[in-house]
């Protein structure tokens, strides 16, 4: 069983920066893709950024050029560097990871970390 432990959320002023971290612990399987999602009040959870085990990335249009996703495979950790933050980035940010054991895909979520951007 994989457990995702997130850290790094908080309150920041518009234009500021934050870095989120998510470590996969207790993992018996090899982690494949990792990602960050977010959910603002009254809205659906949306993909923010995604990174494969090989390092390929993709981003939501709303964060391109401002956010950078990276991972350290030796530590099973994924990071989200957020810059030029806007009030509309305010949300609970969730870490995602998946792993495969044969034909079965396992999906894991972190507990969420609050990011609040004040104007």
C-alpha positions in Angstrom: 0.0 0.0 0.0 1.3 3.5 -0.9 0.8 6.5 1.3 1.3 10.0 -0.1 2.4 12.6 2.4 2.0 16.2 1.2 3.6 19.4 2.6 4.2 23.0 1.7 0.8 24.6 1.4 -0.1 27.9 3.1 -1.1 31.5 2.7 0.7 33.7 0.3 0.1 37.1 -1.4 -0.7 37.4 -5.0 2.6 37.3 -7.0 4.3 35.2 -4.4 5.6 31.6 -4.6 5.1 28.3 -2.8 6.6 24.8 -3.3 4.5 21.8 -2.6 6.1 18.4 -1.9 4.6 14.9 -1.9 6.5 11.8 -0.8 5.3 8.3 -1.6 6.0 6.1 1.4 5.4 2.5 2.3 5.5 1.7 -1.4 5.9 -1.9 -2.4 5.3 -1.1 -6.1 7.2 1.1 -8.5 5.5 4.4 -8.9 4.6 5.4 -12.5 2.9 8.7 -13.1 2.6 11.4 -10.5 0.6 14.6 -10.6 -1.0 17.5 -8.8 -4.7 18.2 -8.9 -6.6 21.0 -7.2 -10.1 21.6 -6.1 -11.5 25.0 -5.4 -14.7 25.5 -3.4 -17.8 24.6 -5.5 -15.7 23.4 -8.4 -14.6 20.0 -9.7 -11.1 18.6 -9.1 -8.9 19.5 -12.0 -5.5 18.4 -13.2 -2.7 21.0 -12.6 0.4 19.2 -13.7 1.5 15.7 -14.5 4.8 14.0 -14.8 5.7 10.5 -16.0 8.3 8.3 -14.5 10.6 9.3 -17.4 10.1 13.0 -16.7 7.7 14.0 -19.4 5.4 16.8 -18.2 2.2 18.5 -19.1 0.3 21.4 -17.5 -3.1 22.9 -17.3 -3.2 26.0 -19.6 -4.0 28.2 -16.6 -0.7 27.4 -14.9 1.7 27.1 -17.9 4.7 29.3 -17.5 4.0 29.8 -13.7 4.2 26.3 -12.2 6.8 23.6 -12.6 6.4 20.0 -11.7 9.5 17.8 -10.9 10.2 14.5 -9.3 13.0 12.7 -7.6 12.6 9.1 -8.3 15.2 8.1 -5.8 13.0 9.6 -3.1 9.6 8.8 -4.7 8.8 12.5 -4.3 7.1 14.9 -6.6 7.3 18.7 -6.3 5.2 21.6 -7.5 7.0 24.9 -7.7 4.3 27.6 -8.0 5.3 31.2 -8.9 3.4 34.3 -9.8 0.4 33.0 -7.8 -3.0 34.4 -8.4 -6.1 34.5 -6.2 -7.7 32.0 -8.6 -5.0 29.5 -7.7 -6.6 29.2 -4.3 -7.7 25.6 -3.8 -6.9 22.4 -2.0 -4.0 20.7 -3.8 -3.9 16.9 -4.0 -1.0 14.7 -4.9 -1.7 11.8 -7.2 0.4 8.7 -8.0 -0.2 5.4 -9.8 1.5 2.1 -9.8 1.1 -1.1 -11.7 1.4 -4.7 -10.6 1.0 -6.8 -13.6 -2.2 -5.8 -15.4 -3.6 -4.0 -12.4 -3.3 -0.2 -12.0 -3.4 1.2 -8.5 -4.2 4.9 -7.9 -3.3 6.8 -4.8 -4.2 10.3 -3.5 -2.7 12.5 -0.8 -4.8 14.0 1.9 -4.7 17.5 0.3 -3.0 20.7 1.3 -4.6 24.1 1.3 -3.1 26.9 -0.8 -4.6 30.3 -0.3 -3.6 33.3 -2.4 -4.7 36.7 -1.1 -5.2 39.7 -3.4 
